[in-house]
Amino acid sequence: MTSTHPVALIIGMGPGLSAALARRFAAAGHIVAGFARNPEKSAALAADLAAQGQRLDLHAVDAGDFAALGAAIRAVEADLGPIDVLVYNAYSATPALPSQIPLEGLVADFRVNVGGALAAVQAVLPAMKARGRGTILLTGGGLALDPTPWLPASSLAVGKAGIRNLAQSLHKEMEGTPIRVGTVTITGKILPGTPLAPDTIAERFWDLHALPAPAPLEVIL
């Protein structure tokens, strides 16, 4: 049954930033759909939001399985209605120095870190174009700007460089259309009580969605 509320989809649902994003968009009147490999980790959050009259629908989805990801997005749109906001916050990392990353691990990580984002974008974009509105937000990281401070995170650094490049390309492609594309590049560890607190970062995502046009491509925190 289609809802009259706008729908926000968070891919990579879990505690921390994703939970803060779910709370922020739900507080603004969105129904939130959350995709995760282990959605039970967010069951308490869904119950808490429900107690406040808000809604978080959880789905077990592997962002690296493109067919399953597309099918889950179609199911959400059939149930709740068109997706107004896509937030891609999924990631995968194989800890290893650059010269020691197993090739299979790097490819598997890239499949989640960048391939899943593109698959999700391609799934939601036709309906966004048809409606003449929509927002696509991709979670970036400081390793895209400089991968050298944390060499064992090399596979993640490659993914964050890829997601930043994808955001830039999509932003340029959508220039002059009503579709917004943005990325929040997080340059440190996400920790409550710091400038990189989850709620603070979630507010920057909200700004990219809600501020008057033209919206910036990137917020660096």
N, C-alpha and C positions, 0 to 999 in steps of 0.2 A: 504493500500500500504506500503510495507516494505521499511524502510529508509536505506541508506548506513551509517548513523551516528550511533555510539554506543548509547544505550538507558540506562538511569538511572531512576529508579523508586524510588520515595520518598513517603512513606506511613506515613501519619500524616502531610500533607502539610498545611502550614499556615505561618503567619508572624514570624519574629525572626529567629531561627536557620534553619528551613526548607527553608525559603526564601534565606538565605545565602548559604545553600547547593545547592539549585537550581541554583543560580547565579554561584557558583564555578564550578559545573559540566557542565553547559551550556557554560561557558567561555572556557572550555576545549574541546568543540566540541560535547558534548552529547545532544541528545534530552532528555528532562526531562518529565516524566509523574508524576503527583502529585495526590495522593489520599487523600481525606478529606471528613469529614461529610458535611462541608460547603465550597466547593471549591470557591465560589464567593469571599471569603475573600482574595484570591490570584489572582483575575482577573486583578488588576492593575499591579501586578508583571508580569503576563503573557503578558500583553500588552507592558510593558517596555522591556521585553526580545525580543518580536517580533520586536520592533522598532530597536533593535540591530542586527537583523538577526538571533536570537536564538529562541528556541521553548520550551514552557512549555504547555503540554496538561493536562488539569484539569479534574478530574473525581470525582463524588460524590460516595464515598464508605465508609461504616462503617467497620472499622478494626475488630470489634467484630462479624461481620457476615461472618463466614468463607466461606460459599458457594458463597456469593456475592463477597468476596475478591478474591477467586480463579477465578471466572468468569471474573472479571475486569482485572486480570493479563493476562488471556488468550486473552482477547480482545485487550489489549495493544500489546501483542506479535504478534497477527494477523495483527494489523494495522501498527506497527512501526518496528517490528522485535524482536529478542530475547533480553531479559533484561541482560545487561552486569553488572550493578551495582544495587543492592537492598539496600536501606537505610530504616530501620524501625525506625521511629521517633514518632510513635503514643503512646499516653498514656491516662490513665483515672485514676481519683483519687476521693475518697469519704472522705472528711475531717472528721476525728473522731479520738479520742484516741484509742489505740489498743483494750481496753476492751469494747469499745462502737461501733466498726465498725459493721454495719448491715451485716450479713453473705451474703445476696444477693448482697450487694454492693461490698464486697470484691471479690466475685466470678465474678461479672460483670467486675470489674476493671482488675482482673487477665486475664480474657478472652481477653481484649484489650492489656494489657501490655505485656503479654507473649504468649497467645494463638494465637493472630493475627500474631505475629512475626514468630512463628513456621509454621502456615498455609501458610504464604507468602514464607518462605524458601522452604517448601515442594513443592510449586507451581513453583518456578523458578529453583530449583536445577536440575531436570532431563535435561533440555535444556542446562544448564551450563556444566553439565558433558559431554553431547554429543558433545558440541563445544570445550571442553577442556579449558575453561576459565570462570571466573566470580568472582564477589566480593559481599560479604554479610556483611553489616555494621549495627550494632545494637546500638542505643543510650542508654548508661548507665547513672547511677547517683550515686552521693556520698552516698545516702541513702543505697545503696547496701553494702557499706563498714562499715557504722555506722548509724543505723536507729534512734539513740536516740536523736540527736539534734532537731528533728522536729517531735515529737510524733503524732501530728494530721495528718501527712502525712503517716501514717502507711500502708495504702493500697498501696500507691505508692511505699513505701520502699520494701514491699513484692514483688511487680512487678519488681522493679529494681534489687533486689537480684535474682529473677528468670531469668531476661534477661541476667544478667552477667553469671549465671550458664549455660544458654543455649548457649551463645557465646563461653564459654570455652569448652563445650561438642562438639559443632559443629566444632570448631577449631581443636580439637583433632581428630575428625572423618575425617576431610578433610586433615589432615596432610599427606604430600607426594603426594597430588593431586594439580592440577592447580587452585583449588577453594580457594579463600581467605575468611577468616572470621575474623572480628575484631569488637571491641567495643570501643567507646570513653566514658569514665566515667567522667561525669561533676560534680565537687564537690561543686558547688555553684550556685548562681543565674546568669543567662545569661543576661548580660547588655552591651550595646554599650559603648565603651570607657574604658573598664576594661579588665583584662587578660582573662575574659570569654566573650568577645565580640563574637557575632554570626559569623563574618567573620573569627576570629581567630580559633574558634572551627571547622568551615567548612574546614579550611585548614588542620586540623589534620585528618578529615575524608578523605580528598583527599590524604593525605600522606599514610594512610592505604591501599588505593586503588592503588596508583601509584608508591610507593617506590619499589626499586628492592627487589626481594625475598632474604631471607625469611622475610616476613613482621611480625611485632609484633602482638600479639593478642590484647593487650589493651594499650590505651593511657589514662592516668589519668591527668586531668586538674584541 
